[in-house]
């Protein structure tokens, strides 16, 4: 069956009738805020074997990720009734439907990488202007790392940030 897009209220009604709600965001996003009862199955791990139920309702943060990956979602549904929540968890919350947030959970990894990379490039550039020209190598190194991450899908900075104390589940309790 083709994937159909539905409004949050319709999705909520389906879930109340027994549909399986699947959050396709990454675990760090799911840990910060989630819809009660949702199962976290990141897009990278989505398959027919990873989802259970006769009626499946998928959501992400804004609806863009699920819309862009509708073919993969349809393949994982494997002929079952399949829906995407228009506007994702953001629209769900705006509709007055319940979400759970975790106080003290870190910001999403992608934003942490952008902040760290931006600060390193800024520091390297400023240091090269005011201290020694060789500091520009720091900005070049970070730029090369980000390019490598974009081409290969492997981000060394994200892996390093994931090991930081604020990103460890055990550090939060």
C-alpha positions in Angstrom: 0.0 0.0 0.0 1.2 3.5 -0.7 2.3 5.8 2.1 -0.4 8.3 3.0 0.2 11.6 4.8 -2.2 12.4 7.7 -2.6 15.1 10.2 -1.5 14.6 13.9 -5.1 14.3 15.2 -5.7 11.5 12.7 -2.5 9.8 13.7 -3.3 10.1 17.3 -6.7 8.4 16.7 -5.0 5.6 14.8 -2.5 5.1 17.6 -5.3 5.0 20.1 -6.9 2.3 18.0 -3.7 0.2 18.1 -1.5 1.4 15.3 2.2 1.3 15.9 3.9 4.7 16.1 7.4 4.7 14.8 9.8 7.6 15.3 12.5 7.6 12.6 14.7 10.2 14.1 18.2 9.4 15.5 18.4 8.2 19.1 19.8 11.5 20.4 16.7 13.3 19.1 14.4 10.7 20.4 16.0 10.9 23.8 15.3 14.6 24.1 11.6 14.6 23.1 9.3 11.8 22.1 5.7 10.9 21.7 4.6 8.6 24.5 4.4 5.0 23.2 6.5 5.7 20.1 9.2 3.2 19.1 12.5 4.6 17.9 13.6 3.0 14.7 16.1 5.4 13.0 15.9 5.5 9.2 19.3 3.9 8.8 17.9 0.8 10.6 14.4 0.8 9.0 13.4 -2.5 7.5 10.3 -4.8 7.3 11.8 -6.8 10.2 12.4 -3.7 12.4 8.7 -2.7 12.5 5.7 -4.6 13.9 2.0 -4.1 13.5 -0.7 -4.1 10.9 -1.1 -0.3 10.8 2.1 1.8 11.0 2.4 5.5 11.7 5.8 7.1 11.1 7.0 10.5 12.2 10.2 12.6 12.4 10.8 16.1 13.7 9.2 18.2 11.0 7.8 15.8 8.5 10.6 16.4 5.9 12.6 13.3 6.7 9.7 11.0 6.4 8.4 12.7 3.2 11.9 12.5 1.6 12.2 8.8 2.6 8.7 7.7 1.8 9.9 4.9 -0.5 12.1 3.4 2.2 9.1 3.7 4.7 6.8 2.0 2.2 9.3 -0.8 1.7 9.6 -1.3 5.4 5.8 -1.4 5.7 5.8 -4.3 3.3 2.2 -4.0 2.2 0.8 -2.9 5.6 -1.3 0.2 6.1 1.3 3.0 6.4 1.0 6.7 7.3 3.3 9.6 7.8 2.5 12.4 10.3 2.4 15.7 8.4 4.6 18.1 10.3 6.2 15.4 12.5 6.5 15.7 16.3 6.5 19.5 16.0 3.0 19.5 14.5 1.9 16.8 17.0 2.9 19.1 19.9 1.4 22.2 18.2 -1.9 20.3 17.9 -1.9 19.9 21.7 -1.1 16.2 21.7 1.2 14.8 24.4 5.0 14.6 24.1 7.6 13.7 26.7 10.7 15.9 27.1 13.8 15.0 29.0 15.2 17.9 31.0 19.0 18.1 30.7 19.2 16.1 27.5 21.9 17.4 25.2 21.2 19.2 21.9 21.1 17.0 18.8 24.5 15.8 17.6 24.3 17.6 14.2 23.9 20.9 16.0 26.8 20.1 18.3 29.0 19.3 15.3 28.0 22.6 13.7 28.8 24.6 16.8 32.1 22.9 17.4 33.2 23.2 13.7 32.1 26.8 13.6 34.1 27.7 16.7 37.2 25.8 15.5 37.1 27.6 12.1 36.5 30.9 13.7 39.3 30.3 16.2 41.7 29.1 13.5 40.9 32.1 11.3 41.3 34.7 14.1 44.4 33.1 15.4 45.9 33.2 11.9 45.1 36.9 11.6 46.3 38.0 15.1 48.8 35.4 16.3 50.5 33.4 13.6 49.5 32.7 9.9 50.0 28.9 10.4 46.8 28.8 12.6 44.8 28.9 9.3 45.7 25.2 9.2 43.1 24.6 11.9 40.3 26.1 9.7 41.6 24.1 6.7 41.6 20.8 8.8 38.1 21.3 10.0 36.9 22.2 6.5 38.5 19.0 5.1 37.0 17.0 7.9 33.5 18.3 7.1 34.0 17.6 3.4 35.1 14.1 4.2 32.0 13.6 6.5 29.7 14.8 3.7 31.2 12.5 1.1 31.6 9.4 3.2 28.9 9.7 5.8 31.4 9.2 8.6 31.9 12.2 10.9 34.9 11.9 13.3 33.9 15.0 15.1 30.4 13.5 15.9 32.0 10.3 17.2 34.3 12.4 19.4 31.4 14.5 20.7 29.4 11.4 21.4 32.0 10.4 23.9 31.7 13.6 25.8 30.1 13.3 29.3 27.0 15.3 28.4 26.2 12.9 25.6 26.4 9.7 27.6 23.1 8.4 28.9 24.7 7.1 32.1 25.9 10.6 32.8 22.3 11.8 32.9 21.1 9.2 35.2 
